[in-house]
Amino acid sequence: MKFIALPNVPAPLGHYSPGVQVGGLLFISGQLPIDAATGKFVAGTIEEEALRTLNNMRAVVEAAGGKLTDIAKVTIYVADVADWPKVNAVYAQFFGTHKPARAVIPCGGLHYGAKLEIEGVAELSRK
């Protein structure tokens, strides 16, 4: 088991690792719209929060030696399911032709008042 930390990024405030690699699988902890340089939550529109959160997920994959197309499964928790069409548009543009398996879970309030949280699993065994 290998614990993934992000270079030049403040450590998480909670008791967890941004990513944990077990064999060829990388489990990416739930990501929020946190500014990587400061470790602070950054509120914005749902589109801004979605893009920042997806970029944070990509950073974990890259820190483990992977790339965006290694992401195999994504779970998106949305505070308000009415925001889903906007999140889906950002998600589609972010991933392009790559289409990981996905679940969307309306969940109500999230930590720091975030509008969404995203976790995932990447397959790195080809590395």
C-alpha positions in Angstrom: 0.0 0.0 0.0 1.3 3.4 -1.0 0.0 6.7 0.4 -0.1 9.6 -2.1 0.6 13.1 -1.0 0.6 16.1 -3.2 3.9 18.0 -3.6 3.9 21.6 -2.5 0.3 21.3 -1.2 -0.7 21.7 2.5 -1.5 18.4 4.2 -5.2 17.5 4.5 -6.9 18.8 7.7 -8.5 15.5 8.3 -7.1 12.0 9.0 -6.9 10.7 5.5 -4.6 10.6 2.4 -5.5 12.3 -0.8 -4.9 9.0 -2.5 -4.0 5.4 -1.6 -2.5 3.0 -4.1 -3.1 -0.7 -3.6 -1.6 -2.8 -6.3 -2.6 -1.2 -9.6 -5.5 0.7 -8.2 -5.5 4.3 -6.9 -8.3 5.3 -4.6 -8.8 9.0 -4.7 -10.3 10.6 -1.6 -13.3 12.9 -2.0 -12.0 16.2 -3.4 -13.5 19.6 -2.7 -13.0 23.0 -4.4 -9.8 23.6 -2.3 -7.1 25.9 -3.6 -4.1 23.7 -3.8 -1.6 26.5 -3.0 -3.3 27.6 0.2 -5.4 24.6 1.3 -8.4 26.9 1.7 -11.9 26.2 0.4 -12.8 28.5 -2.5 -16.6 29.0 -3.0 -17.7 29.9 -6.5 -20.4 29.0 -9.0 -21.2 25.3 -9.4 -19.1 25.3 -12.6 -16.1 26.9 -10.9 -16.3 24.5 -8.0 -16.7 21.5 -10.3 -13.6 22.5 -12.4 -11.4 23.2 -9.4 -12.5 19.8 -7.8 -11.8 17.9 -11.0 -8.4 19.5 -11.3 -7.7 18.5 -7.7 -8.6 14.9 -8.5 -6.3 15.0 -11.6 -3.5 16.3 -9.3 -3.8 13.2 -7.1 -3.6 10.9 -10.1 -0.6 12.7 -11.5 1.1 12.7 -8.1 0.8 8.9 -8.2 2.3 8.8 -11.7 -0.9 8.5 -13.7 -2.9 10.6 -16.1 -6.5 11.7 -16.5 -7.3 8.8 -18.8 -6.3 6.3 -16.0 -9.4 7.3 -14.1 -11.8 4.4 -14.3 -14.6 5.3 -11.8 -15.9 8.6 -10.5 -18.5 9.3 -7.8 -20.0 12.8 -7.7 -21.9 14.0 -4.6 -24.0 17.1 -5.3 -25.6 19.2 -2.7 -28.4 20.3 -5.0 -29.4 17.9 -7.8 -30.8 20.8 -9.8 -27.1 21.8 -10.4 -26.5 18.4 -12.1 -26.8 19.7 -15.8 -24.2 22.3 -15.2 -21.8 19.9 -13.4 -22.3 17.3 -16.2 -21.4 20.0 -18.8 -18.1 20.8 -17.0 -17.4 17.1 -16.5 -17.9 16.3 -20.2 -15.6 19.1 -21.3 -13.0 18.1 -18.7 -12.8 14.4 -19.6 -13.4 14.9 -23.4 -13.6 11.5 -25.1 -12.6 9.6 -21.9 -15.7 8.3 -20.2 -15.1 6.7 -16.8 -17.9 4.8 -15.1 -19.8 7.3 -12.9 -22.4 7.6 -10.2 -24.1 10.9 -9.1 -25.5 11.1 -5.6 -27.6 14.0 -4.4 -26.7 14.4 -0.8 -27.6 17.7 0.7 -25.0 19.8 2.7 -21.3 19.1 2.2 -18.3 20.2 4.2 -17.4 23.9 4.1 -20.7 24.5 2.2 -19.3 23.0 -1.0 -21.7 22.5 -3.8 -20.1 19.1 -4.7 -17.5 16.6 -3.8 -15.8 14.1 -6.2 -14.0 10.9 -5.5 -12.6 8.3 -7.9 -10.6 5.2 -8.7 -7.8 5.0 -11.2 -6.1 2.0 -12.8 -2.3 2.4 -12.7 -1.1 -1.2 -13.1 0.1 -0.4 -16.7 2.8 1.9 -15.2 
